[in-house]
């Protein structure tokens, strides 16, 4: 046998300037086809399938890519137009609140901005979601910020787009016209989260104070700027709090009346217990603020609609501090028996929670069936929940002359007082309802799940006429434990903070909830406790202020971590998961105490800044305020579509009391506030 003859191919390329080029492309095409035919059927099918997928993917992605190209082109056109407009601005107009060339008068005067208003519809008519103009703030450039920093969006520009003339270093507001008349997304029309959107009817908002970070009112003629009206009067600030409450109440009344919580973005409501949580939590606030019409409407609902005969599970702690505390406080302020009768009905329905082997109450109780139980996942209760219901149940016994309420909660305190597992007065976060013993030992915090235990030690002692020595002993020991184990200072600026301890390992983490502590320490010092408590209160108050001051929105995150390194880096570190703000009251609560005891006006100024930031970044047109996701992004703080009841029950109440010059308005020598800011009277000291 001879092997098959071998055939060799030679490729020639002939280059002739007067002739066509020759190559072996035809043969290569034949060779590729031959190789294709040599592939198995499975291999060819797989290749064809992959090619088909690529083709489909390309067809699907083509529209989005062209849309991006078109958007980029539109942005370049917008920027070019914007730059041309800047050239026309008078050189002297360099304020952070640059004034527009007003072809029509601006819709809102004062420090807040508002949504576009139809000039033909009257002053109170806010353009609805289908209006053609959307107020948008220009995105601020990234910059190295020092504090105290300038924050907050400027006034609404009614005509055209105007940028800052000094290197784009400050925020300005733009009104972008939808030239094609297309419908804009409904949610974006309701709220533009590039800053505050204030309703046109908020004309009673006061002018900004001299400590405000950004203050200017739009002049009639931008070529001839008029100095803004400046006021530092307490009356103006009180009016601002009342306006904020009315705005929040407007949303609740229109979209969530009788329900637990308002969802201001979607203009709907959320239900927790189905007991009108926001309404009851706000009763005493309305009375204190003198909002008689709103109070009368709420009282009518309590009288005709509020019923606790419901087959519903409620949380013992939350129901006690918000609803029972709210009813008792309103009774003391008004003297109306309606509220005491409702409080007595609710208190009796909560008592089954204490029917446990250890006398440590269950966390949940069905107020219709009278059955209590722990959470589904554990038999533990959190320590703060079982030790922060005492003020309310004790007061209910005093008013009704029925001792079972006070006996039940006093027994809890006696058990906790003698329990092992504490560390220099610091207590673990959990306690078992069966054994009555601490669980998860070795973890100590003044944040969530433990915070109000320490608060109520002091306040029970004050409420009872300073006669219960065990409570005072536990409180004083706990303060010493805090100073010994949890208090530290940051490296760069020596800010004093309260961290956490986990099995002897220190964690420089501080919840915003811990900002109740300056006020509590100051209250103790006011009642004769050691003076160094007040020193620590002053230091911690500064830290809580910086938790607001150093954020781009002027609002504190839920949790901060502190740098203990001796460097020039930042003091506060905020992790992405901790950047939300829930409209919490703890800092303004402590500001109220600190001002009452020191009369230092800086505490009022800090509270005013916080109120302005709430208006700038959480106020929703149409009514209500919303918690936000990101306090570090003033352009898009990200609404969470929820207004907690404590914003009306606590935050605005403490702001009003902070700004009030009437020191007898809920005097701290006559009243003690529960952990939901409901005022209960201090009992007369018992005879010795």
C-alpha positions in Angstrom: 0.0 0.0 0.0 1.3 3.4 -0.9 0.2 6.5 1.1 -2.1 8.9 -0.7 -0.4 11.5 -2.7 0.2 14.7 -0.8 -1.0 18.0 -2.3 0.6 21.3 -1.4 -0.9 24.7 -2.0 1.1 27.8 -2.6 -0.4 31.2 -2.0 0.8 34.0 -4.3 0.2 37.7 -4.1 1.0 39.7 -7.2 1.2 43.4 -6.9 1.0 45.4 -10.1 0.2 49.1 -10.1 -1.6 48.6 -13.4 -3.5 45.4 -12.5 -5.9 44.1 -9.8 -4.5 42.5 -6.7 -4.7 38.7 -6.5 -5.0 36.7 -3.3 -6.3 33.3 -2.2 -9.4 34.6 -0.4 -11.7 32.3 -2.5 -9.7 29.3 -1.3 -9.9 30.6 2.3 -13.7 30.8 2.1 -13.8 27.3 0.8 -11.5 26.1 3.6 -13.7 27.7 6.3 -16.7 26.0 4.8 -14.9 22.7 4.8 -14.0 23.2 8.5 -17.6 24.1 9.3 -18.8 20.9 7.6 -16.3 18.9 9.7 -17.9 20.1 12.9 -20.4 17.8 14.5 -24.1 18.6 14.3 -24.1 19.4 18.1 -21.2 21.8 17.8 -22.8 23.6 14.9 -26.1 23.9 16.7 -24.4 25.3 19.8 -22.6 27.9 17.8 -25.8 29.0 16.0 -27.6 29.2 19.3 -25.0 31.5 20.8 -25.1 33.7 17.7 -28.8 33.9 18.0 -28.6 34.9 21.6 -26.1 37.7 20.8 -28.4 39.0 18.1 -31.4 39.1 20.4 -29.4 40.8 23.2 -28.3 43.4 20.7 -31.8 44.1 19.5 -33.1 44.4 23.1 -30.3 46.7 24.3 -30.4 49.0 21.2 -33.4 51.2 22.5 -31.8 51.8 25.9 -28.5 52.7 24.4 -30.0 55.2 22.0 -32.0 56.7 24.9 -28.8 57.2 26.9 -27.1 58.8 23.9 -30.1 61.0 23.4 -30.1 61.9 27.2 -26.4 62.7 27.1 -27.0 65.0 24.1 -29.9 66.7 25.9 -27.7 67.2 29.0 -25.0 68.8 26.9 -27.5 71.1 25.3 -28.9 71.9 28.8 -25.5 72.7 30.2 -24.7 74.9 27.1 -27.9 76.8 27.7 -27.2 77.0 31.4 -23.8 78.5 30.8 -25.2 81.1 28.4 -27.7 82.1 31.1 -25.0 82.4 33.7 -23.2 85.0 31.6 -26.3 87.3 31.9 -26.3 87.3 35.7 -25.2 90.5 37.4 -21.8 89.9 38.9 -23.0 91.0 42.4 -25.5 88.2 42.6 -23.3 85.5 44.2 -25.4 84.4 47.1 -26.2 80.7 47.6 -29.8 81.7 46.9 -29.2 83.3 43.5 -32.3 85.2 42.4 -34.1 84.4 39.2 -35.1 87.0 36.6 -38.7 87.0 37.8 -41.1 87.2 35.0 -43.7 86.2 37.6 -43.5 86.7 41.3 -42.0 83.8 43.3 -44.7 81.6 44.8 -43.1 81.4 48.3 -41.4 83.9 50.5 -39.1 82.8 53.4 -36.4 80.2 53.8 -38.4 77.3 52.3 -39.1 76.6 48.7 -42.3 75.2 47.3 -43.8 73.5 44.3 -44.8 75.4 41.2 -48.1 77.2 41.6 -50.6 77.8 38.9 -50.8 81.7 38.9 -54.4 81.5 37.7 -55.6 79.1 40.4 -55.0 81.3 43.4 -52.3 81.3 46.1 -53.3 78.1 47.7 -53.5 76.0 44.6 -50.5 73.7 44.2 -49.9 72.4 40.7 -50.8 68.7 40.7 -48.8 65.8 39.5 -49.6 66.5 35.8 -48.3 70.1 35.8 -45.7 70.8 33.2 -43.0 72.3 35.5 -41.0 70.2 37.9 -38.8 71.9 40.5 -35.3 70.4 40.5 -32.2 71.4 42.3 -28.9 71.4 40.4 -26.7 68.6 41.7 -23.9 70.2 43.8 -20.3 69.4 43.0 -18.3 67.2 45.2 -16.2 69.3 47.5 -14.1 69.1 50.6 -16.6 70.3 53.3 -15.7 72.0 56.5 -18.2 72.6 59.2 -20.2 74.5 60.1 -21.2 73.8 56.5 -23.8 75.5 54.3 -26.8 73.3 53.6 -30.2 73.3 52.3 -31.8 74.1 49.0 -32.4 77.7 47.8 -35.6 79.4 46.9 -37.6 78.2 43.9 -36.5 79.8 40.6 -39.6 80.5 38.6 -38.0 81.4 35.3 -35.1 79.7 33.6 -32.1 77.9 34.9 -29.5 79.8 37.0 -26.3 78.4 38.3 -23.9 79.8 40.9 -21.4 82.2 39.4 -18.5 81.2 41.7 -17.2 78.0 40.2 -20.4 76.1 41.0 -19.5 75.8 44.6 -23.1 76.2 45.9 -26.4 74.6 45.3 -29.0 76.5 43.2 -32.4 75.5 42.2 -33.5 75.0 38.6 -36.9 74.8 37.0 -36.7 72.6 34.0 -39.5 73.0 31.4 -40.8 69.8 29.8 -40.8 71.2 26.3 -42.5 68.3 24.7 -45.4 68.4 27.1 -44.9 64.8 28.1 -46.3 63.5 31.3 -43.7 63.4 34.1 -43.6 60.4 36.4 -46.2 60.9 39.1 -44.0 60.3 42.2 -41.4 62.7 40.9 -44.1 65.3 40.5 -45.3 64.8 44.0 -41.9 65.3 45.6 -38.6 66.4 44.0 -36.0 64.9 46.3 -33.4 67.4 45.3 -34.5 69.5 48.3 -37.5 70.7 50.1 -40.8 71.3 48.4 -42.9 73.6 50.5 -46.6 74.2 49.9 -47.6 77.7 48.7 -49.9 78.0 51.7 -47.0 78.0 54.1 -46.8 81.8 54.1 -46.6 81.8 57.8 -43.2 80.2 57.9 -40.9 82.6 59.8 -37.9 84.3 58.3 -34.6 82.6 59.0 -32.5 83.5 62.0 -29.1 84.9 61.9 -27.6 81.5 62.8 -29.3 79.9 59.9 -26.8 78.4 57.4 -28.5 79.8 54.3 -31.0 82.7 54.4 -32.3 84.9 51.7 -35.7 85.9 50.3 -36.3 86.5 46.6 -36.2 90.3 45.8 -38.7 91.8 43.4 -35.8 92.8 41.1 -32.7 90.6 41.0 -30.7 93.5 39.7 -31.4 95.4 42.9 -31.1 92.8 45.7 -33.1 93.5 48.8 -31.6 92.3 52.1 -33.6 89.4 53.5 -35.7 90.0 56.7 -33.9 88.4 59.6 -35.6 87.5 62.8 -34.3 85.8 66.0 -37.6 86.1 67.9 -39.0 83.1 69.8 -42.4 83.9 68.5 -41.3 83.3 64.9 -39.8 80.0 65.8 -42.8 78.9 67.7 -44.9 79.8 64.7 -42.6 77.7 62.5 -43.2 74.6 64.7 -46.9 75.2 64.6 -46.8 75.4 60.8 -44.8 72.2 60.6 -47.3 70.4 62.8 -50.2 71.7 60.7 -48.5 70.5 57.5 -47.9 67.1 59.0 -51.5 66.9 60.4 -52.9 68.0 57.0 -51.4 64.9 55.4 -52.5 62.6 58.2 -56.1 64.0 58.2 -56.5 63.7 54.4 -54.8 60.4 53.8 -54.6 58.4 57.0 -57.3 59.6 59.3 -57.9 57.2 62.2 -55.1 54.9 61.1 -51.7 54.4 62.7 -49.2 56.1 60.4 -49.2 58.3 57.4 -47.4 57.4 54.1 -47.0 60.9 52.7 -45.4 60.0 49.4 -48.0 57.5 48.3 -50.7 59.5 50.1 -51.9 56.4 52.0 -51.6 54.9 55.4 -49.8 52.1 57.3 -51.4 50.0 60.0 -49.5 48.6 63.0 -52.1 48.0 65.7 -55.2 49.7 64.1 -55.6 52.1 67.0 -55.1 55.5 65.5 -51.5 55.6 66.8 -50.5 59.0 65.3 -53.7 60.7 66.4 -53.4 59.6 70.1 -49.7 60.3 70.2 -50.4 63.8 69.0 -53.2 64.8 71.3 -51.1 66.5 74.0 -48.9 68.1 71.4 -51.9 69.9 69.8 -53.0 71.0 73.3 -49.6 72.5 74.1 -49.3 74.2 70.7 -52.8 75.7 71.1 -54.2 74.0 68.0 -57.8 74.0 69.3 -59.5 73.1 66.0 -57.2 70.1 65.3 -57.5 69.0 68.9 -61.3 69.1 68.8 -61.4 66.9 65.7 -59.1 64.4 67.3 -61.0 64.3 70.5 -64.3 63.7 68.6 -62.6 60.6 66.9 -61.4 59.3 70.3 -64.9 59.6 71.7 -66.8 58.1 68.8 -64.4 55.8 67.0 -61.6 54.6 69.4 -62.3 51.1 70.7 -59.9 48.7 72.3 -62.3 45.8 72.0 -60.4 44.4 69.0 -58.9 41.0 68.2 -55.5 42.4 67.6 -52.0 41.7 69.0 -50.2 44.8 70.2 -46.7 45.4 71.6 -46.9 46.0 75.3 -44.1 48.6 75.3 -45.1 50.6 72.3 -48.8 50.6 73.2 -48.0 51.7 76.8 -45.6 54.6 76.0 -47.6 56.0 73.0 -51.3 55.3 73.6 -51.6 54.8 77.4 -49.0 57.6 78.0 -50.7 59.9 75.5 -54.2 59.4 77.0 -52.9 60.0 80.6 -51.0 63.1 79.6 -53.9 64.5 77.7 -56.1 63.9 80.7 -53.8 65.8 83.0 -53.6 68.8 80.6 -57.3 69.0 79.8 -59.0 67.4 82.9 -61.4 65.6 80.5 -62.6 62.3 82.0 -62.9 60.8 78.5 -59.2 60.3 78.2 -58.9 58.8 81.7 -61.7 56.3 81.0 -60.0 55.3 77.7 -56.7 54.9 79.6 -58.2 52.7 82.2 -59.9 50.5 79.6 -56.6 50.0 77.8 -54.5 49.4 80.9 -56.8 46.6 82.1 -56.5 44.9 78.6 -52.7 45.0 78.8 -52.5 43.3 82.2 -52.5 39.7 80.9 -48.9 40.4 79.6 -47.7 40.1 83.2 -49.1 36.5 83.7 -45.7 34.8 83.2 -43.8 32.3 85.5 -41.2 35.0 86.3 -43.5 38.1 86.4 -41.4 39.5 83.6 -44.1 40.5 81.0 -44.5 39.0 77.6 -43.8 41.4 74.7 -47.2 41.0 73.0 -50.8 40.9 74.1 -54.1 40.4 72.3 -56.2 43.2 73.8 -59.5 41.7 72.5 -58.9 38.1 73.8 -56.8 38.9 76.8 -54.0 36.5 75.8 -50.4 37.4 75.9 -47.4 35.7 74.3 -43.7 36.2 73.5 -42.5 36.7 70.0 -42.7 33.6 67.7 -38.9 33.3 67.6 -37.9 33.6 71.2 -39.2 33.6 74.8 -37.0 36.6 75.6 -38.2 40.2 76.1 -35.9 43.1 75.6 -34.9 44.8 78.8 -35.9 48.3 77.7 -39.4 47.1 76.9 -40.1 45.5 80.3 -38.5 48.4 82.3 -39.9 51.4 80.4 -43.6 51.0 81.1 -43.4 51.9 84.8 -44.2 55.6 84.7 -47.5 55.0 82.9 -48.8 52.0 85.0 -47.8 53.7 88.2 -49.7 56.8 87.3 -52.7 54.8 86.2 -52.8 53.2 89.7 -52.6 56.6 91.4 -55.4 58.0 89.3 -57.8 55.0 89.6 -56.8 54.0 93.1 -56.4 50.4 91.7 -53.0 49.1 92.9 -52.6 46.2 90.5 -51.0 48.2 87.8 -48.3 49.7 90.0 -47.6 46.4 91.7 -47.0 44.6 88.4 -44.4 47.0 87.1 -42.8 47.6 90.5 -42.2 43.8 90.7 -40.3 43.9 87.4 -38.0 46.6 88.8 -37.4 44.6 92.0 -36.4 41.5 90.0 -34.0 43.4 87.7 -32.5 45.2 90.7 -31.2 42.0 92.3 -30.3 40.0 89.1 -26.8 38.8 88.5 -25.1 39.5 85.2 -24.7 43.3 85.4 -21.3 45.0 85.0 -20.9 48.1 87.1 -24.6 48.9 86.8 -24.8 48.2 83.0 -27.4 45.6 82.1 -27.7 43.1 79.2 -30.3 43.7 76.5 -32.5 40.6 76.9 -34.3 38.9 79.8 -36.1 35.6 79.7 -39.8 35.6 80.6 -39.7 32.0 81.9 -36.6 32.1 84.0 -36.5 35.8 84.8 -32.8 35.8 84.1 -30.7 37.9 81.8 -29.7 36.3 78.5 -27.1 37.2 75.9 -24.8 38.3 78.7 -21.7 40.4 78.2 -23.2 42.8 75.6 -23.8 46.3 76.9 -25.2 49.3 75.1 -27.2 52.5 75.7 -28.8 52.2 72.3 -31.7 50.1 71.1 -33.1 47.5 73.5 -31.5 49.0 76.6 -31.7 52.8 76.3 -34.8 53.7 78.2 -34.0 51.3 81.1 -31.5 53.9 82.3 -33.9 56.8 81.6 -36.7 55.3 83.6 -34.5 54.6 86.6 -34.0 58.3 87.1 -37.5 59.3 86.1 -39.3 56.8 88.4 -37.2 58.2 91.2 -38.3 61.7 90.4 -41.9 60.8 89.7 -42.2 59.1 93.1 -41.0 62.1 95.1 -37.3 60.9 95.3 -38.3 58.3 97.9 -37.3 55.0 96.2 -33.6 54.5 97.0 -33.1 51.3 95.0 -33.9 53.2 91.8 -31.5 56.0 92.6 -28.8 53.5 93.5 -29.2 51.6 90.2 -29.1 54.9 88.2 -26.0 56.2 89.9 -24.2 52.9 89.5 -25.1 52.8 85.9 -23.8 56.3 85.1 -20.5 55.3 86.7 -20.5 52.1 84.6 -21.1 54.2 81.4 -18.2 56.5 82.2 -15.9 53.6 83.0 -16.6 51.3 80.1 -18.5 53.1 77.3 -17.3 56.8 77.2 -14.5 57.5 74.8 -13.2 60.4 72.8 -12.4 60.6 69.1 -8.9 61.1 68.0 -9.1 64.1 65.6 -11.4 66.5 67.5 -11.8 65.0 70.9 -15.6 64.5 70.6 -17.0 62.6 73.6 -19.2 59.6 72.7 -20.8 56.5 74.2 -19.9 53.3 72.5 -20.8 49.6 73.1 -19.1 46.7 74.9 -19.3 43.2 73.6 -17.6 40.6 75.8 -14.9 43.1 76.9 -14.4 44.3 73.3 -15.2 48.0 72.8 -17.0 49.1 69.6 -17.0 52.9 68.8 -20.6 52.7 67.6 -23.3 55.1 68.8 -27.0 55.0 67.9 -28.9 58.2 67.5 -31.1 56.8 70.3 -28.2 57.4 72.7 -28.7 61.2 72.3 -31.4 60.9 75.0 -28.5 60.7 77.5 -27.4 64.4 77.7 -30.9 65.4 78.6 -31.3 62.6 81.2 -27.9 63.5 82.8 -28.9 67.1 82.9 -32.2 66.3 84.5 -30.4 64.3 87.2 -28.0 67.1 87.9 -30.9 69.5 88.2 -32.3 67.2 90.9 -29.2 67.2 93.0 -27.1 64.5 91.5 -23.3 65.0 91.0 -22.2 67.9 89.0 -19.9 65.9 86.7 -23.1 64.4 85.3 -23.8 67.9 83.8 -20.2 68.1 82.5 -20.7 64.8 80.6 -24.1 66.0 79.4 -22.5 69.2 77.8 -19.9 67.1 76.1 -22.3 64.5 74.7 -24.7 67.3 73.6 -21.9 68.7 71.4 -21.4 65.2 69.9 -25.1 64.8 69.1 -25.1 68.2 67.5 -22.1 67.2 65.3 -24.0 64.1 64.2 -26.3 66.6 62.5 -23.9 69.3 61.6 -21.4 67.1 59.7 -24.0 65.5 57.5 -24.7 67.1 54.1 -28.4 67.4 54.8 -28.0 68.6 58.3 -29.8 65.5 59.6 -28.3 62.8 61.7 -28.0 59.2 60.5 -29.5 56.4 62.6 -26.0 55.1 63.7 -22.5 56.5 63.5 -19.1 55.1 64.2 -16.3 57.2 65.6 -12.7 57.3 64.6 -10.3 56.9 67.6 -7.2 57.3 65.5 -4.9 60.2 66.2 -5.1 61.6 62.7 -6.7 64.4 60.7 -9.4 62.2 59.2 -13.1 62.4 59.9 -14.5 62.0 63.4 -17.7 60.4 62.2 -18.0 57.4 59.9 -21.4 56.5 58.5 -21.9 53.1 56.9 -24.2 52.9 54.0 -26.8 50.8 55.9 -26.9 53.4 58.7 -27.5 56.6 56.7 -31.3 56.8 57.2 -33.1 59.3 59.3 -36.5 58.4 60.9 -37.4 61.9 62.2 -36.3 60.9 65.6 -36.6 63.2 68.7 -33.7 62.3 71.0 -31.4 65.1 70.1 -34.1 67.9 70.3 -35.3 66.3 73.5 -31.8 66.8 75.1 -31.6 70.3 73.6 -34.8 71.1 75.4 -33.4 69.9 78.7 -30.1 71.6 78.2 -31.7 75.0 77.4 -34.1 74.8 80.3 -31.2 74.2 82.8 -28.5 76.4 81.2 -30.4 79.1 79.2 -27.6 78.9 76.7 -29.1 80.2 73.4 -26.8 77.9 71.3 -29.1 75.0 72.1 -32.0 76.9 70.6 -30.0 77.7 67.5 -29.0 74.0 67.1 -32.7 73.0 67.4 -33.7 75.7 64.8 -31.1 74.3 62.4 -32.6 70.8 62.8 -36.1 72.1 62.1 -34.9 73.9 59.0 -33.3 70.7 57.8 -36.5 68.7 58.4 -38.3 71.3 56.3 -35.6 71.2 53.6 -35.3 67.5 53.1 -38.3 65.6 54.6 -41.3 67.9 54.0 -43.7 66.5 51.5 -46.0 68.8 49.4 -49.6 67.9 50.0 -49.0 67.2 53.7 -46.7 65.2 56.0 -43.0 64.6 56.5 -41.2 61.5 55.5 -38.2 59.6 56.9 -35.3 59.4 54.4 -32.7 56.9 53.4 -29.6 58.9 53.0 -28.6 61.9 55.1 -25.4 62.2 53.1 -27.1 62.9 49.8 -28.8 66.3 49.7 -29.6 65.8 46.0 -31.5 62.6 46.5 -32.0 61.8 50.2 -34.5 59.0 49.2 -37.9 59.1 50.8 -39.0 56.1 52.8 -42.7 57.1 52.6 -43.4 56.9 56.3 -44.1 59.5 59.0 -43.6 57.9 62.4 -46.1 59.0 65.1 -43.3 60.2 67.3 -42.5 63.0 64.9 -45.7 64.7 66.1 -45.8 63.2 69.5 -42.1 64.0 70.4 -40.0 65.8 67.9 -42.2 68.8 67.2 -43.3 69.0 70.9 -39.8 69.2 72.2 -38.9 71.8 69.5 -41.9 73.9 70.6 -40.9 73.6 74.3 -37.3 74.5 73.4 -38.3 77.7 71.7 -40.9 78.7 74.3 -39.9 81.4 76.8 -42.5 80.2 79.2 -40.5 78.1 81.7 -43.7 77.2 83.5 -45.0 75.4 80.4 -44.7 71.8 81.6 -42.2 72.8 84.3 -39.5 70.2 84.9 -40.1 70.7 88.6 -43.7 69.6 88.2 -43.8 67.1 85.4 -41.7 64.2 84.2 -41.8 63.1 80.6 -42.2 59.5 79.6 -40.0 58.1 76.8 -42.6 59.2 74.2 -42.6 62.9 75.5 -45.9 62.5 77.3 -45.9 64.6 80.5 -47.0 63.0 83.8 -47.1 64.9 87.1 -44.5 64.5 89.8 -46.0 63.1 92.9 -45.8 64.9 96.2 -42.9 63.7 98.4 -44.2 61.2 100.9 -44.0 62.2 104.6 -40.8 61.0 106.3 
